[in-house]
Amino acid sequence: MRPKAKKSKPKSRAPFNNPPMPRLNAAGIDIGAREIYVAVPRERDPKPVRAFETFTESLHKLADWLQSLGIDTVAMESTGVYWIPLFQILEARGIEVFLVNARHVKNVPGRKSDISDCQWLQYLHSVGLLNGSYRPAQHVCAARSLFRHRDSLIEMAASHIQHMQKALDQMNLQIHHVISDITGLTGLAILDAILAGQRDPAVLAKLRDRRIQASPETIIKSLRGEYRPEHLFTLKQALVAYRHYLQLISECDLEIQSHLRQFESLYEAPTEPPSTPVQRRRGRPCGSHTPQAKMARELHRIFGVNLIEVPGLNVSTVGTLVTEVGPDLSKFRNAGAFSSWLTLCPDNESSGSTVLAGKTRRSKSRAREAFRMAAYSLHHSMSFLGEYYRRLRARLGAPKAITAAAHKLARIFFHMVTTKQAYDESIFAKQEIIYRRRLQNRLKAQARQLGFQLVPITD
């Protein structure tokens, strides 16, 4: 029988050094699509709760009313995108705005209305129980809006690729199953020829690029089908729409680059950052004048450190981070606070020295998803981080391993951005030595329990 585990003594709580500070000049705002309800302290106005329309003129009247009452801070929920115009107007007036999480201001059970919501927000904010959400600088938010719009354009373009594939399936043309990308050089050339009236599979197969692995015979067989006019019309419109969105994406890229040039350079050297070798999907480096390489140099200039060198982080991931988080991380006291904001840390809930729950909180943060995608890409990496991810995946499973590896990537990102130190793989050599020592001790203990003895191999 195994010996009973000793009961651990309850740990003493840390002293409560930062009690909530009351805010006497606080107001609460409930945001809606057509009406906005505002609550102020009862002694400030005979009518402490007022409703305003969402027109720009009404929002300025709201700000004038708050300033006339001496209100210097307000709290509002992040409801969709309706809060953005009022947030910008109040911020321009010098009023401190707390954008709070709806989970943190859940009302007491009972009747719920817009009036009670704004009064509850005003009360919680006046007693100092609300924390404002992190919001980067305005120029970062502008680039973030463009970057998110670009993601939407990519999703729309992808939907039209699916429409093209559906039309080909209905005509029993299997070309999109033979070549890897129907929107590549070969795929688009064949689609253009089909829509131009060409039906001979042998002629269409001659449009095959030399890098295509499928043989001409296989391509010929995949292009034999029933060319029906209704499906050809669908294919034509889907292809036109796809190219239209490609044009929109290229225009959006130019606008994003113009916004990124306005970011302050944190690169300490007097010259521009050197060109960073950017790897393509198949491992071949891009040229120094490609859009990917130019974007990598721009990100190096903005952050002051080359984040592309970190395994798992590519140009797309770092571009998402510069627009979602920004290069200034001074509002986070340390890497742990940054990881907690990303909800990549366990949210431990304990009572009576017993841990009730330890899962990570749910979040739709795009920065969090960027780190998780970067962690997932470490599966085939031969670096220390790749070995770390595979080791955790074998022991804990893929979901927990992705979260843990994303947590480590977030801490590395925070350290590099705040200290401007380049990524150094040799730092993890000590951790690898410690891990191997623990592994040897564990194997020796298991062998001892089974009556064996481990003997090292000597050359």
Buried (B, 14 or more C-beta within 10 A) or exposed (E): EEEEEEEEEEEEEEEEEEEEEEBEBBBBBBBBEEEBBBBBBEEBEEEBBBBBBBEEEBBBBBBEBBBEBEBBBBBBBBEEEBBBBBBBBBEEBEBBBBBBEEEEBEBEEEEEEBBBBBBBBBBBBBEBBBEBEBBBEEBBBBBBBBBBBBEEBBEBBEEBBEBBBBBBBBBEBBBBEBBEEBBEBBBBBBBEBBBEEBEEBEEBBEBBEEEBEBEEEBBBBBBEBEBEEEBBEBBBBBBEBBBBBBEBBEEBBEBBBEBBEEBEBBBEEEEEBEBBEBEEEEEEEBEBEEBBBBBBBBBBBBBBBBBBBBBBBBBEBBBBBBBBBBBBBEEBEEBBBBBBBBBBBBEEEEEEEEEEEEEBEEEEBBBBBBBBBBBBBBBEBEBBBBBBBBBBBEEEEEEBBBBBBBBBBBBBBBBBBBEEEEBEEEEBEEEEEEBEEEEEEEEEEEEEEEEEEEEEEEE
